[in-house]
């Protein structure tokens, strides 16, 4: 069961990383990047590192996503 969970998480990580690189829409890429970070959080938690998982959730999925969204919002406003 644990091996299947690991393989599923790794497949999701690979799919998210490929999707982030290929997406043209910055907002969609930010959402997929946040999904990648939350998946990494699950992987760290499953591997027995709850401190790293909480840091990944807070910084990777939380702060970084908010900063990306603010940057996208400010740059698209200037383009119009």
C-alpha positions in Angstrom: 0.0 0.0 0.0 2.8 2.4 0.8 4.6 1.8 -2.4 1.4 2.4 -4.4 0.9 5.7 -2.6 4.5 6.7 -3.3 4.2 5.9 -7.0 0.9 7.8 -7.2 2.5 10.9 -5.6 5.5 10.7 -7.8 3.4 10.4 -10.9 1.3 13.4 -9.8 4.5 15.4 -9.2 5.9 14.6 -12.7 2.5 15.5 -14.3 2.4 18.8 -12.4 5.9 19.8 -13.3 5.3 19.0 -16.9 2.1 20.9 -16.9 3.7 24.0 -15.3 6.3 24.1 -18.0 3.9 23.7 -20.9 1.0 26.0 -19.7 0.8 29.4 -21.5 -1.7 30.8 -19.0 0.1 32.2 -16.0 -2.8 31.9 -13.6 -3.3 28.2 -14.5 0.4 27.6 -14.1 0.3 29.1 -10.7 -2.6 26.9 -9.6 -0.8 23.8 -10.9 2.4 24.9 -9.1 0.4 25.2 -5.9 -0.9 21.6 -6.5 2.7 20.5 -7.0 3.7 22.1 -3.7 0.8 20.5 -1.8 1.7 17.1 -3.3 5.3 17.6 -2.0 3.8 18.4 1.4 2.0 15.0 1.3 5.1 13.2 0.2 7.2 14.8 3.0 4.5 14.0 5.6 4.3 10.4 4.3 8.1 10.0 4.6 8.0 11.1 8.3 9.1 14.7 8.1 6.2 16.7 9.4 8.4 19.8 10.0 9.4 19.9 6.4 5.9 19.2 5.3 4.5 22.2 7.2 7.2 24.4 5.9 6.5 23.3 2.3 2.8 23.9 2.9 3.3 27.4 4.4 6.0 28.7 2.1 5.6 26.6 -1.1 1.8 26.5 -1.3 0.9 29.5 0.7 3.3 32.4 0.4 4.7 31.7 -3.0 1.3 31.2 -4.6 0.1 34.5 -3.1 3.2 36.3 -4.4 2.8 34.8 -7.8 -0.9 35.9 -8.0 0.0 39.4 -6.9 2.7 39.6 -9.5 0.4 38.3 -12.2 -2.3 40.8 -11.2 0.0 43.7 -11.3 1.6 42.9 -14.6 -1.7 42.2 -16.4 -3.1 45.5 -15.2 -0.2 47.4 -16.7 -0.5 45.6 -20.0 -4.0 46.9 -20.6 
